[in-house]
Amino acid sequence: MDKSNRIAQAYGYIVCLVAVIVMLISLTAILNALFERANPLQANGYGSALSSFEAYKATRLTVDGTRTDTVSEAALRQRYDALVADRIVTTRYRTGRTLMTHGILLLVAIGLFAFHWRWVRRLNGAAGSAG
């Protein structure tokens, strides 16, 4: 086997390895986005607890247990509902963007892997029949 054939094989195997790594990273991101999309109120990266109205009220207390403001229960419920709606919309947008970008990246990585894997196998077949 000549040197250029070994370099070509090394290149092909390296591209396949990088494609597998990209596939694993993309799959992880897709799975995380699917979990966040299914449960937007438990999604990470937000300030206040919105899993329930009681949790939201609890996060509005100061360290010593007194209320930070004197908002009525009805007004507090309206704020909570608005924050929940905002969190759902924001999470749906963010996870949709993640699903699209990592989905495309996954398809490109699969294509690169398939092309280079077949190419390396043809190189190995040609080297085996020439030798």
CORVENFEN-V963561 format. One record per residue. N is the residue number from 1. PHI is phi in radians with two decimals (999 if undefined). OMEGA is omega in whole degrees, -180 to 180 (none if undefined). NEAR is the number of other C-alpha atoms within 10 Angstrom. Layout:
N:PHI:OMEGA:NEAR
N:PHI:OMEGA:NEAR
This chain:
1:999:-178:11
2:-1.43:-175:7
3:-1.12:-178:8
4:-1.15:178:9
5:-1.19:177:15
6:-1.17:178:14
7:-1.14:179:11
8:-1.10:178:14
9:-1.12:179:20
10:-1.07:177:13
11:-1.03:-179:14
12:-1.06:180:21
13:-1.17:179:17
14:-1.14:178:14
15:-1.08:178:18
16:-1.10:179:21
17:-1.11:179:13
18:-1.12:179:14
19:-1.11:178:22
20:-1.12:179:17
21:-1.10:178:13
22:-1.10:178:18
23:-1.07:-180:21
24:-1.13:178:14
25:-1.13:180:14
26:-1.13:178:22
27:-1.09:177:17
28:-1.08:179:13
29:-1.11:179:18
30:-1.13:179:21
31:-1.10:177:13
32:-1.07:180:16
33:-1.13:179:23
34:-1.13:178:17
35:-1.14:179:14
36:-1.14:180:19
37:-1.17:179:21
38:-1.27:-178:15
39:-2.33:-174:13
40:-1.14:-179:22
41:-1.35:177:19
42:-1.77:-178:15
43:-1.10:-179:19
44:-1.33:174:9
45:1.61:180:6
46:-2.09:-175:10
47:-1.33:-172:7
48:-1.68:178:13
49:-1.33:-179:19
50:-2.15:-178:21
51:-1.16:175:14
52:-2.71:178:12
53:-1.12:179:14
54:-1.13:178:11
55:-1.14:177:12
56:-1.09:179:18
57:-1.09:-179:17
58:-1.13:180:14
59:-1.28:-180:14
60:-1.53:178:16
61:-1.46:177:13
62:-1.43:-178:11
63:-1.08:-178:9
64:-1.49:175:6
65:1.62:177:9
66:-1.67:180:10
67:-1.22:178:14
68:-1.35:175:10
69:-2.57:-176:9
70:-1.97:-180:8
71:-1.35:179:10
72:-1.18:179:9
73:-1.06:-180:10
74:-1.15:179:9
75:-1.17:178:10
76:-1.12:178:16
77:-1.11:178:15
78:-1.11:177:12
79:-1.07:180:13
80:-1.06:-180:19
81:-1.07:178:14
82:-1.15:178:12
83:-1.15:177:16
84:-1.09:180:19
85:-1.06:179:14
86:-1.12:180:12
87:-1.07:-180:18
88:-1.13:-180:19
89:-1.11:-179:13
90:-1.09:-180:14
91:-1.15:178:21
92:-1.10:179:18
93:-1.13:-177:13
94:-1.09:-180:14
95:-1.24:176:21
96:-1.10:177:16
97:-1.11:179:13
98:-1.12:179:19
99:-1.07:-179:20
100:-1.19:-176:12
101:-1.16:-179:14
102:-1.31:174:21
103:-1.13:177:17
104:-1.13:178:13
105:-1.06:178:18
106:-1.11:179:21
107:-1.11:178:13
108:-1.12:180:15
109:-1.12:178:22
110:-1.10:178:17
111:-1.09:178:13
112:-1.08:179:17
113:-1.07:-177:22
114:-1.08:-180:13
115:-1.09:-176:14
116:-1.23:179:20
117:-1.12:177:17
118:-1.14:-180:12
119:-1.10:179:16
120:-1.14:179:19
121:-1.13:176:13
122:-1.15:176:13
123:-1.06:179:17
124:-1.14:178:16
125:-1.16:179:12
126:-1.19:179:13
127:-1.22:180:14
128:-1.20:-179:10
129:-1.38:179:8
130:-1.36:-174:8
131:-1.55:none:7
